[in-house]
């Protein structure tokens, strides 16, 4: 599964966030600018996890992800705490 959104940080500016979930692992990357490459997103905050949960929550009613996959994302968040 892949989730993505734009984020605006006062220090670093606007950047794109991409989260890939595969095999029970979440890979967080960010990209700033058109001609830059993807790099790791660090440090992760609770706002990042809240946004991921909100994005996943929107996909469940449309059946883009299953409730079982949504619960797996919630468990990843609990493990990260």
KOLGU-892902 format. One record per residue: residue in three letters; x, y, z of N, C-alpha, C, O in turn. Coordinates in steps of 0.001 Angstrom, whole numbers, padded with zeros to 6 digits, always signed. Layout:
BEGIN
alaXYZXYZXYZXYZ/...
END
This chain:
BEGIN
unk+000845-001172+000000+000000+000000+000000+000888+001232+000000+001988+001227+000553/unk+000399+002264-000618+001156+003511-000678+000225+004678-000375-000883+004762-000905/unk+000690+005568+000478-000050+006754+000855+000849+007955+000635+002055+007883+000870/unk+000269+009060+000184+001073+010247-000044+000278+011518+000164-000935+011546-000044/unk+000971+012573+000577+000366+013882+000770+001463+014940+000809+002649+014626+000910/unk+001045+016183+000728+001960+017312+000819+001948+017839+002242+000896+017892+002881/unk+003098+018224+002735+003238+018748+004082+004015+020056+004009+004865+020235+003137/unk+003719+020966+004929+004395+022252+004953+005031+022440+006321+004342+022482+007340/unk+006350+022552+006331+007105+022734+007563+007704+024136+007557+008307+024528+006558/unk+007560+024911+008640+008091+026279+008638+009608+026344+008437+010113+027319+007880/unk+010336+025319+008884+011795+025336+008771+012284+024908+007389+013160+025549+006809/unk+011711+023818+006864+012216+023266+005597+011346+023593+004400+011778+023399+003264/unk+010136+024082+004615+009255+024428+003507+008335+023284+003120+008167+022315+003861/unk+007744+023423+001941+006768+022440+001456+007499+021218+000896+008474+021347+000157/unk+007006+020029+001264+007588+018790+000759+006510+017722+000653+005463+017805+001295/unk+006785+016734-000159+005860+015628-000391+006271+014448+000482+007451+014109+000572/unk+005283+013826+001125+005518+012678+001993+004921+011443+001328+003810+011490+000799/unk+005658+010349+001357+005181+009082+000804+005445+007986+001834+006561+007849+002334/unk+004411+007210+002144+004530+006096+003084+004180+004822+002336+003096+004701+001766/unk+005104+003880+002342+004871+002576+001708+004803+001525+002809+005692+001432+003656/unk+003733+000739+002782+003548-000306+003781+003584-001641+003061+002784-001907+002164/unk+004526-002470+003472+004671-003781+002836+005306-004735+003844+006330-004425+004452/unk+004694-005876+004008+005264-006906+004878+005327-006516+006334+006221-006965+007051/unk+004402-005691+006792+004392-005288+008193+005379-004190+008534+005631-003927+009710/unk+005938-003549+007526+006874-002449+007745+006371-001201+007034+005753-001281+005972/unk+006643-000054+007633+006281+001224+007030+007574+001969+006682+008441+002168+007533/unk+007682+002372+005417+008836+003133+004951+008382+004560+004665+007536+004787+003800/unk+008946+005514+005391+008584+006926+005260+009660+007637+004451+010840+007580+004797/unk+009256+008306+003377+010191+009081+002566+009611+010462+002300+008407+010685+002418/unk+010501+011386+001936+010066+012743+001624+010828+013239+000399+011927+012776+000095/unk+010215+014190-000290+010820+014778-001480+010474+016253-001495+009314+016631-001330/unk+011480+017080-001693+011260+018517-001731+011782+019043-003061+012982+019012-003333/unk+010870+019519-003871+011275+020039-005170+011145+019004-006266+011123+017797-006023/unk+011060+019515-007476+010813+018653-008634+012025+017803-009006+011868+016647-009399/unk+013207+018348-008889+014407+017654-009356+015230+017073-008218+016441+016903-008361/unk+014608+016771-007107+015316+016147-006001+014870+014700-005868+013802+014323-006349/unk+015690+013899-005218+015349+012484-005060+014657+012257-003717+014693+013105-002824/unk+014031+011094-003603+013351+010735-002364+014379+010382-001309+015357+009688-001589/unk+014155+010864-000089+015033+010561+001034+014208+010182+002248+012991+010366+002254/unk+014851+009658+003270+014102+009240+004459+013500+010431+005195+014081+011516+005222/unk+012343+010219+005786+011672+011251+006577+011998+011009+008040+011666+009961+008594/unk+012640+011970+008654+012977+011856+010073+013012+013249+010668+013412+014175+009963/unk+012638+013456+011866+012030+012499+012785+010527+012416+012553+009897+013387+012134/unk+009971+011263+012827+008522+011067+012706+007823+011648+013927+008288+011482+015054/unk+006724+012319+013702+005958+012905+014791+004589+012243+014875+004212+011462+014001/unk+003858+012557+015920+002508+012017+016048+001597+012585+014971+000625+011940+014581/unk+001905+013803+014480+001107+014380+013397+001242+013564+012118+000273+013409+011375/unk+002445+013039+011856+002639+012188+010682+001784+010927+010792+001116+010541+009833/unk+001807+010287+011963+001017+009077+012153-000473+009380+012096-001245+008594+011546/unk-000890+010527+012665-002310+010906+012612-002761+011090+011171-003861+010680+010801/unk-001913+011705+010366-002269+011928+008961-002358+010602+008207-003249+010421+007377/unk-001437+009672+008491-001481+008357+007844-002763+007615+008212-003404+007019+007346/unk-003141+007647+009489-004365+006983+009927-005575+007625+009251-006493+006920+008831/unk-005586+008952+009143-006705+009649+008498-006798+009287+007020-007894+009071+006504/unk-005655+009218+006335-005655+008838+004918-006166+007405+004741-006932+007129+003818/unk-005747+006504+005617-006184+005116+005524-007665+004989+005860-008383+004201+005244/unk-008117+005768+006837-009521+005734+007247-010449+006131+006104-011550+005596+005976/unk-009999+007070+005273-010807+007502+004126-010917+006435+003052-011875+006430+002279/unk-009950+005533+002995-009951+004520+001939-010774+003279+002279-011162+002529+001384/unk-011042+003059+003565-011792+001863+003967-013217+001872+003424-013623+000868+002839/unk-014021+002960+003582-015397+002912+003066-015473+002749+001546-016444+002202+001023/unk-014452+003223+000847-014455+003088-000616-013887+001757-001064-013784+001496-002262/unk-013517+000915-000114-012976-000422-000333-011666-000418-001114-011382-001340-001879/unk-010879+000627-000911-009547+000663-001507-008551-000111-000647-007556-000636-001146/unk-008837-000171+000658-008103-001059+001550-009139-001769+002424-010240-001263+002639/unk-008771-002927+002913-009696-003707+003728-009597-003278+005193-008607-002664+005590/unk-010605-003593+005992-010511-003310+007428-009327-004014+008089-008751-003501+009049/unk-008970-005175+007580-007825-005907+008117-006526-005130+007852-005660-005067+008724/unk-006386-004547+006670-005212-003742+006361-005173-002478+007216-004103-002044+007643/unk-006353-001884+007466-006422-000704+008315-005964-001025+009737-005248-000237+010355/unk-006373-002173+010252-005944-002584+011587-004436-002832+011631-003795-002572+012649/unk-003875-003328+010544-002430-003538+010484-001689-002202+010573-000631-002123+011197/unk-002236-001153+009956-001622+000175+010029-001717+000709+011456-000765+001304+011962/unk-002852+000500+012098-002993+000924+013497-001992+000211+014399-001430+000823+015308/unk-001767-001076+014155-000805-001822+014946+000614-001320+014725+001415-001301+015659/unk+000937-000911+013496+002249-000324+013225+002454+000942+014045+003547+001200+014549/unk+001386+001729+014171+001477+002958+014965+001723+002632+016429+002529+003291+017086/unk+001042+001630+016942+001220+001254+018348+002636+000734+018589+003215+000998+019643/unk+003194+000011+017645+004567-000507+017771+005578+000630+017750+006628+000545+018387/unk+005262+001694+017016+006194+002818+016902+006267+003642+018172+007256+004336+018405/unk+005225+003573+019003+005230+004353+020249+006175+003833+021236+006290+004384+022330/
END
